[in-house]
Structure formats: C-alpha cells, structure tokens
C-alpha cells in the first residue's frame, strides 16, 4: 500500500462493482494511448492510478510513496523495465503486486525470472481480465466479499492520446536514428498499433524489427514507417 500516503490509514474496502477499491496502481508506460487505456481500466475497477513515462520518473515516484500495484512496460525510452522489476522484487516493504507488461509475449519468461508476479499482454482493454489478474495476486482480505459479476466490457482510450504517440515517434525519427532508437520505435509502435487496430502500422513496425534482427540496414523500412506516421498526423480522421 502507499506507505507515505495519508489517505491509506483506513483503506476503503473493495466491492463487487469496484473490486480494486483502495488500491493505487503505478503504471510505468511511455505510450499515452496505452496509459489512457490503463487509466480507464483502473477507473472502472475503483483503483487510483499514478503514471510514470520512464524509469527515471518511476524511481522518483517510488522515493515518495509505495503503491499497492506496479505495472511496468518492458520497453521504455531509458532502459529495460526488467531492471526496475529486479529492484522492486527485493525491496522492502515489497509492493503487493508487481506486473510486467509488453506486446512481445516472448518476454514473459524474462520478466518472471526478474521477479515479476505476473505478465500482462498488450493490448490490454478487457476490464474483467485486468481485474482478475490483479485479484489473483492479492491477499484474500483485499478481495470483495460475496459473488461478483464479471465486467466483460472493453475500454476505448482517447484518440487524442494516440495522436500524441504519433507525434512522439515522429520526433524520434526526425534525426537519423541509431540502432537503439530504431529498436525503441519498432517496439513502441507494435504495441500502439495493436491497441489502435492499425494493421498497416503494425506490419511496418514488424518489418523494421525483422530487418534489425537480421542485422541488415533498414533505411527503406524506416522511411515507410516515417511516412505512415506523417500520414496519420496529417489525417487525424484516419486513425
């Protein structure tokens, strides 16, 4: 729980309609679009949310308070999320629930080995799935009493946040990107495109990642991706 938060002296009890009431979730996620989806999931579940967009910002948050749940995206602009997972897994007092999140499901084993309690696969829009994952890792006294009807709805994040993500990547691609920047772009856009159900953008991100995996030059793939980004920025209706 939030060790330095005065509002946690008497935590509200979870209810069937708001099963995560009383929890604070720190989401470490650089995509504004994905983070808005998490905001809506927390809102519908009764949890409070705080956000950090990089490892540095997350560490500043954690110096001030201890959240109940930490959700860490594995691909962040200033490093690998597994590094922070390793730190939090052995810190005392330990957060109650430590979750990794990524669109690359093959990273689940790495995250669990680092000390994560569970893994969330992107895109994450199911309210019931989000609630069930967290409740499965909480002690019984933080579960709602009695039967609970599963909320099978999905959340729809704000498309303005998607525009912000497109502008962010356009800025990254303004200067000739190095290998680290290209890896970041491919990872970032894969998750965002899946959440936005933008298949052409997802395919282009995959093509860039595939070329990099082969150790080959990816100028053509990068140019195609940059063109798609500019098209989405100039034609807001299209996304």
Protein Blocks (a to p, Z undefined) as FASTA:
>chain_A
ZZklmklmpccdddfklmmgoiacddddfbfklmmmmmmmmmmnopacdddfbfklmmmm
mmmpccfbdcddfbdfkbcfklmmmmmmmgccddfbdcdddfblklmmmmmmnopabdcd
dddfbfklmmmmmmmmpcfklccehjddddfbdcdddfklmmmmmmmmmmmmmpccdfkl
mmmmmmmmmmmmmmnopaklmmmmmmmmmmmmnopafklmmmmmmmmmmmmmmmmmlZZ
